[in-house]
């Protein structure tokens, strides 16, 4: 009888020990899981965009490595004189006889040019002077759709990423993306197309030129597109430019020219 009681006692003690151990492990696992869930995730910052040399038949490859600042401030169609720093490289520069920087605006043309030294790598500072250049009218559009009006899109801006989400509030693109200086007659209208994934035949277009509302004439909306005419008189003879400057490093020599382009986007002030 005594032996039987001892066996029962030892069995009870062993069960209690096993139960306590299991509970402790469960608590530890739960705590570890909770700690992992509460630990913030560290997101690595995006690496700066790397620019690389292109390939040319001549073997000579110009590259604008960097520019600072990376934008140009524009106010009412004009950009104040600004100082920029530029670093460039020329692979196989021994084949090059001439190198220069050309600053170009689509819708106007070249606004500035100056020579740079022919060397494997160089850094310069210069004054970008487009203060006497009319950078054109600011033309923008938006679409009014049932339950989903779009944001404004400035003509000449980069198009949105494709394909667009159907619920996007952004216009995908507007064409044409610039109007050349000297090609805006007083009469007639400029054919314009407004693209967007959310546009349907139930949408209407709104247009502004330099902040003033204008009418998009003969506007017709359809699947993902609105067509209409922007009166040339609303532009008052001014161009509409792509909203960026093209800074071109051009090299010349046997089997050339070759060039590399760096874009300075407009920032409205």
C-alpha positions in Angstrom: 0.0 0.0 0.0 2.8 2.4 0.9 4.6 1.6 -2.4 1.5 2.4 -4.3 1.1 5.8 -2.6 4.7 6.6 -3.3 4.3 5.8 -7.0 1.2 8.1 -7.1 3.1 10.9 -5.4 6.1 10.7 -7.8 3.7 10.6 -10.8 1.9 13.8 -9.6 5.3 15.6 -9.0 6.6 14.6 -12.4 3.4 15.8 -14.1 3.6 19.2 -12.3 7.2 19.7 -13.4 6.3 18.9 -17.1 3.3 21.2 -17.0 5.4 24.1 -15.5 8.1 23.6 -18.1 5.6 23.7 -21.0 4.0 26.9 -19.7 7.4 28.6 -19.3 8.4 27.7 -22.9 5.0 28.9 -24.2 5.5 32.2 -22.4 9.0 32.6 -23.7 7.9 31.9 -27.3 4.9 34.3 -26.9 7.2 37.1 -25.5 9.7 36.6 -28.4 6.9 36.8 -30.9 5.5 39.9 -29.3 8.9 41.5 -29.2 9.5 40.7 -32.9 6.1 42.2 -33.8 6.8 45.4 -31.9 10.3 45.9 -33.2 10.2 48.6 -35.9 11.3 47.6 -39.4 14.3 49.6 -40.6 13.9 50.6 -44.2 17.1 51.4 -46.0 17.2 54.8 -47.6 16.9 54.8 -51.4 20.3 54.9 -53.1 21.0 57.9 -55.2 20.5 57.4 -58.9 23.7 56.3 -60.6 24.5 57.7 -64.0 26.6 55.6 -66.4 28.6 56.0 -69.6 26.8 55.3 -72.9 28.3 53.3 -75.7 29.3 55.1 -78.9 30.8 53.8 -82.2 33.8 56.2 -81.7 34.6 54.7 -78.3 34.4 58.2 -76.7 31.8 58.5 -74.0 30.9 61.8 -72.4 29.0 61.8 -69.0 27.6 64.4 -66.8 28.2 62.8 -63.4 26.3 65.2 -61.3 24.8 68.7 -61.0 24.0 70.9 -58.0 21.3 72.1 -57.6 19.3 69.5 -59.6 16.3 71.8 -60.4 15.7 75.3 -61.8 13.3 77.8 -60.2 10.8 79.4 -62.6 8.5 82.3 -61.8 5.9 83.5 -64.3 7.8 82.1 -67.3 11.2 83.4 -66.3 14.2 81.9 -64.4 16.6 84.1 -62.4 20.3 83.8 -63.0 21.6 80.9 -60.9 25.0 79.3 -60.1 25.5 75.6 -60.7 28.2 73.1 -60.1 28.8 70.3 -62.6 31.1 67.3 -62.7 31.8 65.5 -65.9 33.8 62.7 -67.4 35.1 61.9 -70.9 36.2 58.4 -71.6 39.1 58.2 -74.1 39.4 62.0 -74.0 42.6 61.7 -76.0 40.4 61.3 -79.1 38.4 64.5 -78.5 39.3 67.8 -80.1 36.5 69.9 -78.6 34.0 69.8 -75.7 31.2 72.1 -74.7 28.0 72.5 -72.6 24.8 73.3 -74.5 21.7 74.2 -72.5 18.5 73.6 -74.4 14.8 74.0 -73.9 12.3 72.1 -76.1 9.9 74.7 -77.4 12.6 77.5 -77.5 16.0 76.0 -78.5 19.5 76.6 -77.2 19.7 79.3 -74.5 23.4 79.0 -73.5 26.6 77.4 -74.6 30.2 77.4 -73.3 33.4 75.4 -73.8 34.8 73.0 -71.2 38.3 71.5 -70.9 38.9 68.2 -72.7 40.0 65.9 -69.9 39.1 62.5 -68.3 37.3 64.2 -65.4 36.5 67.7 -64.6 34.4 70.0 -62.3 33.2 73.4 -63.1 30.9 76.1 -61.7 28.9 78.4 -64.0 26.1 80.9 -64.1 23.0 79.6 -65.9 21.5 82.7 -67.4 18.1 82.3 -68.9 16.8 85.5 -67.3 16.0 87.1 -70.7 14.3 84.0 -72.1 10.6 83.7 -72.1 10.0 80.1 -70.9 6.4 80.4 -72.1 2.9 80.2 -70.7 2.0 77.8 -68.0 -0.9 75.7 -69.3 -2.6 73.1 -67.2 -5.6 70.8 -67.4 -7.8 68.7 -65.2 -10.8 66.4 -65.8 -14.1 66.5 -64.0 -15.4 63.0 -63.8 -18.4 61.5 -61.9 -17.1 61.1 -58.3 -13.5 61.4 -59.2 -12.0 64.7 -60.4 -8.3 64.6 -61.4 -5.5 66.7 -60.1 -4.0 69.4 -62.3 -1.5 68.4 -65.0 0.8 71.1 -66.4 1.5 70.8 -70.1 5.1 69.8 -70.8 5.5 67.8 -67.5 6.8 64.3 -67.5 4.0 61.7 -68.0 2.7 59.6 -65.1 3.9 56.0 -64.7 2.1 53.6 -67.0 -0.1 51.7 -66.5 -2.2 53.9 -64.3 -4.5 52.6 -61.6 -8.2 53.2 -62.4 -8.6 55.0 -59.1 -5.7 57.4 -59.8 -6.4 61.1 -59.5 -3.6 61.9 -61.8 -3.8 62.7 -65.5 -1.5 60.4 -67.4 -0.2 62.8 -70.0 -1.1 65.7 -72.3 0.0 66.0 -75.9 1.6 67.9 -77.4 4.1 68.3 -74.7 5.4 71.6 -76.0 4.6 74.4 -78.6 7.5 75.8 -80.4 8.2 79.5 -80.2 7.0 81.4 -83.3 4.4 78.7 -84.1 1.4 80.1 -82.2 -0.7 82.0 -84.8 -3.3 84.4 -83.5 -6.2 82.5 -85.2 -7.3 78.9 -84.9 -6.6 76.4 -82.1 -4.0 73.9 -81.0 -5.3 70.3 -81.0 -4.8 68.9 -77.5 -5.3 65.4 -76.1 -5.7 64.7 -72.4 -5.0 61.1 -71.3 -6.0 59.3 -68.1 -7.1 55.8 -67.1 -10.1 57.2 -65.2 -11.4 59.4 -68.1 -14.7 58.3 -69.6 -17.3 59.9 -72.0 -19.0 61.4 -68.9 -15.9 63.5 -68.1 -15.4 67.2 -69.0 -12.1 69.1 -69.2 -11.0 72.3 -67.4 -8.1 74.4 -68.7 -6.1 77.4 -67.4 -3.4 79.6 -69.0 -1.2 81.4 -66.5 -3.8 80.9 -63.8 -6.7 82.2 -65.8 -9.5 79.9 -66.9 -9.9 79.3 -70.6 -12.2 77.2 -72.7 -11.1 74.0 -74.3 -13.2 74.3 -77.5 -14.9 71.4 -79.3 -14.0 69.1 -76.4 -15.0 65.4 -76.8 -14.5 62.9 -74.1 -14.1 59.1 -74.7 -12.4 56.1 -73.3 -9.3 57.3 -71.4 -9.0 60.5 -73.5 -10.4 64.0 -74.0 -9.8 65.9 -77.3 -10.2 69.6 -77.8 -8.8 72.8 -79.2 -6.8 75.3 -77.1 -7.2 78.7 -78.8 -3.9 80.2 -79.9 -5.2 83.6 -78.8 -5.2 82.3 -75.2 -1.4 81.7 -75.5 -0.9 85.3 -76.7 1.8 84.3 -79.1 3.9 82.7 -76.3 5.5 79.2 -76.5 4.7 76.3 -74.2 8.0 74.5 -73.2 8.9 71.1 -71.8 9.2 71.8 -68.1 12.9 71.0 -67.9 16.2 72.2 -69.2 18.5 69.8 -71.1 22.1 70.3 -70.1 24.1 68.6 -72.9 27.8 67.7 -72.7 28.9 67.5 -76.3 32.3 66.2 -77.5 33.7 66.4 -81.0 36.4 64.6 -82.9 36.9 61.9 -85.5 33.7 59.7 -85.7 31.8 62.1 -83.5 29.9 64.1 -82.1 28.7 62.3 -79.0 26.7 63.7 -76.1 25.2 63.1 -72.7 22.1 64.9 -71.3 21.3 65.9 -67.8 17.7 67.2 -67.0 17.0 70.1 -64.7 13.3 70.0 -63.9 11.3 73.2 -63.3 10.2 74.2 -59.8 7.5 76.9 -59.7 8.1 79.7 -57.3 
